[in-house]
Amino acid sequence: MLTLMNLSKKARGNGHALDDLSVRDLLQNTGQTEDAVAKFWEPLALATLNESLDIASARLFAEVLRRALLSKKSDSNLAISKVGLSDLFATPMQQYLEGHGVPLSFNTQATRVTREGAGFLVETNTGERFATDQLLLATPPNALAKLLAESGSEFQGLFPELVRFGSAPIVSINLWFENFHPPQRMLGLVNSPIHWVFDKSKILTGQRSSHLTLVVSGAHALAQENKENLVKLACAELQRFFPELENARLYHSQVVKELEATFSAQRGLNRYRPSNRTALPGLYLAGDWTDTGLPATIESAVLSGHQAADALLESHHAR
């Protein structure tokens, strides 16, 4: 059986050897049965790493297991928001920042960054220009690479590791049926190309329609399919698990493909994830892809944000 204590020690120490293994390698090396992999390990790994077992880093998976299963009982609690993520995070953040006099620009894209004295000048697609002493770039690797390619010479070659970062997609298939609700508000489907089913009418406050969201993580193949094929696949899989659905009328559908939903948690990548501090004084990075030791999760993003803020404030107070 998988020895969680041993994995915990490896994940917390020099984990390069573990990072060079895929999750599949790790499970095979520890004698996991095909049934255990299909019904427990694979759903857990896909949900937390958003990548297939053959690609994903064993080190990241070991860290997920350490934090979720070897820490406090509350660390493995499952929380499901009753409102959309914009209402949960974005709106309160906007209100807080505006309440503290922080200017915000919406529907604005940074297109170029240059050095201005000891500080920085940020130019946008709307023609705005922002000068600042310290700059925190909270963008994913692909967007950062594009921004720096258009920026001043000081930024060229600053992050050569960016070319190592790939993306992993997530596909969400939304279905509205007439008079059908699964027995639970959240279901995991085993041995299915569809990984999770969420009954939005049971989850979201004020939602009354029969709205199901089906989620596929690490969806490299399905992301290439057209909407019609994805809806057919989703309906067929639901009918396989719920035969009573055969007579329910589907009256609306929507497919959302997030082709670059997360960075690909591929093996061997951890050693190249950058620190929040950079070689350029006054320039900092933040994002779930930085060196947090975690996969592309909200937890990783929050940890990176705190680390970047600490580094920025430390530099500011040292002036």
N, C-alpha and C positions, 0 to 999 in steps of 0.2 A: 504494500500500500504506500501511497505517496507520503513521504515523511515531511510534514510541514515545518517542523522545528529545524531540520537540516536546510530546507529551502530558505527559511527566514535568515539563518546565519549567512548563507551565500549571498542573499539579496542585499544584506546590510554591509557585507564586506566587499572584497574585490570581486565583482560579479561579471567580469569580462568573459570568463569561461562559460558561465550560465547564459550570458547574453548572446553567445555564439550558437547556442542551441535554439531550435524552434520549440514551440509548445508541444508539438507532436513528438519531437525527439525526447523531450522531458517525460512525457506521459508513457512513452514506450520504454524508456530506460528505467522507469520506476514500476513497471509491470502492471499498468492499468489495463483492464479488460476493455474490449470493444464496446460492450454494453455500458460500462462506466463512463467511457469517453463520450459516447453518443448521448447519454441521458443526463450527464452531470457536467463533466469537464468542458466539453465543447460549447454548450450553451453559456456557461459562465465565462469562458475565454472570449467568445464572440461578443458578448454583451459589454465586457469591460475593455477589450483591446480593439474591437472593430476591425479585426483582421483574422484570416484563416489560420488554423493551427499549424500549417506547414510554413507560414511566413512569419508569424508573430514571435516576438522574443520571449524566451522562457524566463529571463530575468524580470521582465515587466510583470509576467503572470505570477511569479513567485512573490513579488512585492504586493500585488493585489491580494493574494492569499494571506500574506502575513498581516496586512492591515485589516482585512475583512474577517479573518477567522482566528487570528492569534492575538488580537487586541481586545478592547472592551466589547462586551456583548452588544452595546448600542452601535458599535461601528459597522455591524452587519445589518442594521435596520434598513428596511426599504421604504423610501419616502416617495409618494406620488403627489405631484402638485394638483390642486383642484382648480387652478387657473392656468392660462397660457403662460409660457415662459417670459413673454414681454411684460405681462402684468406682474409676474413674480420678481423679475430682476430689473428689466430695462426701465420701466416707468418709475419705480422707487429710486433707482440710481439717478435718473434725470432730475427728479424732484429734489433730491439731496444736493446734487451739484449746483443746480440753479439757485437753490436756497442759500448756498454758500458763495454765491457770486462767481461761479465758474462759467465762462462762456462756452457754449457748445455749438458746433456746426453740423447740421444734418445733411444727408445726401451729398456729402462732400468727400472727395477722394484726394489723398496726398499723392502728388505726381513727381515731386522732386525735392531732394534735401541737399543743401549745401552748407559749407562752413561759413560763418559770418563772425570774424574775430575769433573769440574763444567760445562762441555759441553756435547756434544753428538757425538756418532759415528754411522754413517749410513752405512750399508752393502747392496750390491745389488746382483741381480741374475747374473751379469756379473763378479763378483769378486771384483768390485771397493769398496773402503772404503773412506768415506768422514767424516772428523772431523769438528765440528762447535761449536761455543760458544752458538748460539741460533738456534732453529730449528722450522720451520713452516711446519706443516703437513696439506697439502691441498688435502685431500683424502675424498671420500664419506664414510659414516659410516661403511658399510660392509667391505671395503678395509682396513679401519683403525683398525677395530676389528681383522682382520686377521693378520695385521702387528704387532699389539701389543701382540697378542697371541704368536708370535714367538720371541718377544723381551725380554729385560732384566727384572729382577724382579721388578725394580722400576716402570715399566709401568703396572704391573698386578693390576687390580682393579682400575686403574686411571679413567676410564670412564665407570662406571657401567650402565649408561643410554644407551649405544650403543645397548644393546639387545632389546630396545624398538623400534628401527627404522626398518621399513620394506621398501620394494621397490615397486614402481609402474611402470608398463611397458608402452612403446609407440610402436605401430606397424605402419610402413610405407609401403605402397604397391605402387610400381612404375610400371606404365603401359605405354607402347609405342604403340600408335594407328596410323594407316595410315589415314591421313587426317581427324582428329577430334580435335577440340579445343572448350572447353566450352566458353560461352560468356565473362566471367570474368577471371582474373588471379587467383583469390582466391574466393572460395565458401564455405559456411557452409551448410551442409545438415541437415535438421530438421527431427526428427523421423526416424533416420537411424543409423545403427551400424557404419557407416563411418561418421566421424565428419567434416573433412575438405578436400577440393580438391584444389590443387595448380597446375596451368599450368606453368611448368618450362620454356617452350618456350617463355612465355610472361614475365617471371620474370628475368631469368638469362641472363646476357650479353653474346651474342655469341651462345646461345642455339637455335637451329632451329628445332630439331626433335619434334614430337608431344609427349611430355613427361609429364605425369600427375603423381603427388604424392598425394596419399590418406593417411590421417593420422587419427589414432584412439588413443585417450588419455585414460589413466586409463584402458588399454586394457588387463585386467587380464584374461578374457575368450578367447579372440581372440589370445592372445600370445601362447596358447596351440594348436592352429590349425596348420595344415601343410600348406605349400606354395600353393599347388593346390587349397585347399578349400578357402584360403584367396583371391586368384586371382579370383576365381569364384564368391565369394561374392562381391568383389569390382566391377567386370564387371556387375553383376546383379543390384547392387545399382545404378551404373551410368546409365544403360539403363532405370531404373525406372524413373530417373529424366530427362534423355535425350534419348527419344525413337529413335532419329535419329542415335544413336550410334550402333544400332542393326546390321547395314550393314558395320560398320567400322572394319577393320582387326586389331587384336591385334598381333603384331609381336615380342614383347619382354616383359618380366615382371621380377621384382625383389622384394623380400620381405625382409625388414629389421626389426628384432625384437630386441628392446632394453629392455631386461627383467628387468634391474635395471636402467632405464632411470633417475628416480628421487627418492628421499625418499617419502614414502607414507605420504601425508599431513593429517594423521588421527587425529580425535578429541582427545583431551587430551594430545597431544604430546608436545605442545609448552613449557610447564613448564620444560621439560627435555632437551631442546635444549641447548647445552653447550655454554659458553662464548668463545671468542677468546683467552682469557688468561686461563691458566690451573694451577692446584695446583703444578705443577713441574716448578720451576724457569727456564726461558729460553725456555720453550716449549709453542708453540701457535698453534691454530687451525684456519683453514679458509675453507670456503665452504658454499654453499647455505643452508645447513642443520643446520648451527650454529644459534645462537640466534639473528636473524635479524628481526623477526616478519613477515617475508614474506615467501611465498611458494617457491618451488624449481625452481626459475627463474634466468635468467641472472642478473636481478636487485639485487636479494638476494646475488648471488655470488660476484658481484662487491662490494656491501655494506660490505659484510664480509671481502673481500680482503682489503678494505680501513681500516676497523676497526682493522684487524690483523696487518697491516703495521704500523698503528698509535701506537698500543700497543708495538710492537717490537722496533720501533724507540724511543719511550718514555723510555723504559727500557735501550736501548743502550746509550742514551744521559745522563741517570741518573748515569751511571758508572763513 
